[in-house]
Amino acid sequence: MAKSEEPELTVYYRYLASLLERSDDDNFRALLKEARRVSKGEYETSLYDHQQAFRLLWHHLDHRGYLHRAHRDARTRLASGRAAPDEAADLELFLTIYAGVRANPAPTT
């Protein structure tokens, strides 16, 4: 693909620029936002840009051990029955993605 044909990564670069400045909680909320956008097809730019932003956030949070804790906390929160409907939907989406990623890990190079 020629340089002029490469997809624009506006959202990806926005997250990349602030990744280390933001708290893990803020980055997790951003991850959920990107998961919702991709699952609903509601793109600010392009599907590819939002997928790359999601991958960036996922990789960062996974390497910090945050996703493991978030998985445990999400299951506990849902089991308590105290999550608001929007929060419950976000947590269920996260748990679905988490289970899929853990069941089918990306190949290492």
C-alpha positions as CSV (number, residue, x, y, z in Angstrom):
1,M,0.0,0.0,0.0
2,A,1.4,3.4,-1.0
3,K,1.9,6.1,1.7
4,S,-1.1,8.1,0.3
5,E,-3.3,5.0,0.4
6,E,-2.7,4.1,4.1
7,P,-5.7,4.6,6.3
8,E,-5.8,7.6,8.5
9,L,-5.4,6.7,12.2
10,T,-6.7,9.8,13.9
11,V,-8.3,8.1,16.9
12,Y,-5.4,5.7,17.3
13,Y,-2.9,8.6,17.4
14,R,-5.1,10.6,19.8
15,Y,-5.0,7.7,22.3
16,L,-1.3,7.0,21.7
17,A,-0.4,10.6,22.5
18,S,-2.2,10.5,25.9
19,L,-1.9,6.8,26.8
20,L,0.8,7.1,29.5
21,E,-0.7,10.4,30.9
22,R,-4.1,8.8,31.5
23,S,-5.0,6.6,34.4
24,D,-5.7,2.9,33.8
25,D,-9.3,3.5,34.7
26,D,-9.5,6.3,32.0
27,N,-7.9,4.0,29.5
28,F,-10.3,1.2,30.4
29,R,-13.3,3.5,29.9
30,A,-11.8,4.5,26.5
31,L,-11.4,0.8,25.7
32,L,-15.1,0.2,26.4
33,K,-16.0,3.2,24.3
34,E,-14.1,1.8,21.4
35,A,-15.6,-1.6,21.9
36,R,-19.1,0.0,21.7
37,R,-18.2,2.0,18.6
38,V,-16.9,-1.1,16.7
39,S,-19.7,-3.3,17.8
40,K,-22.4,-0.8,16.8
41,G,-20.6,0.4,13.6
42,E,-20.5,4.0,14.9
43,Y,-17.2,5.3,13.6
44,E,-15.7,8.8,14.1
45,T,-13.2,8.0,11.3
46,S,-13.0,4.4,10.0
47,L,-13.5,0.9,11.3
48,Y,-9.7,0.3,10.9
49,D,-8.8,3.4,13.0
50,H,-11.1,2.3,15.9
51,Q,-9.9,-1.3,15.8
52,Q,-6.3,-0.1,16.0
53,A,-7.2,2.2,18.9
54,F,-8.9,-0.7,20.7
55,R,-5.9,-2.9,20.1
56,L,-3.6,-0.2,21.5
57,L,-5.6,0.2,24.6
58,W,-6.1,-3.5,25.1
59,H,-2.4,-4.3,24.7
60,H,-1.4,-1.5,27.1
61,L,-4.0,-2.5,29.8
62,D,-3.2,-6.2,29.4
63,H,0.5,-5.7,29.9
64,R,-0.2,-3.7,33.1
65,G,-2.3,-6.5,34.5
66,Y,-5.4,-4.3,34.5
67,L,-7.5,-6.5,32.3
68,H,-7.2,-9.5,34.6
69,R,-8.4,-7.3,37.5
70,A,-11.1,-5.7,35.4
71,H,-12.4,-9.2,34.4
72,R,-12.7,-10.3,38.0
73,D,-14.3,-7.0,39.0
74,A,-16.8,-7.0,36.1
75,R,-18.0,-10.5,37.0
76,T,-18.4,-9.5,40.6
77,R,-20.2,-6.3,39.7
78,L,-22.6,-8.1,37.3
79,A,-23.3,-10.8,39.9
80,S,-24.2,-8.2,42.5
81,G,-27.1,-7.0,40.3
82,R,-26.3,-3.3,41.2
83,A,-24.9,-2.3,37.7
84,A,-27.1,0.2,35.8
85,P,-28.3,-1.1,32.4
86,D,-25.7,0.8,30.4
87,E,-22.9,-0.3,32.7
88,A,-24.1,-3.9,32.6
89,A,-24.1,-3.8,28.8
90,D,-20.5,-2.5,28.8
91,L,-19.4,-5.1,31.3
92,E,-21.0,-7.9,29.4
93,L,-19.4,-6.7,26.1
94,F,-16.0,-6.6,27.9
95,L,-16.5,-10.1,29.3
96,T,-17.4,-11.4,25.9
97,I,-14.4,-9.9,24.3
98,Y,-12.1,-11.0,27.1
99,A,-13.3,-14.6,26.9
100,G,-12.8,-14.6,23.2
101,V,-9.3,-13.2,23.4
102,R,-8.3,-15.6,26.1
103,A,-9.8,-18.6,24.2
104,N,-8.0,-17.5,20.9
105,P,-4.8,-15.7,21.8
106,A,-3.0,-13.9,19.0
107,P,0.0,-15.7,17.6
108,T,3.4,-14.4,18.9
109,T,6.1,-13.5,16.5
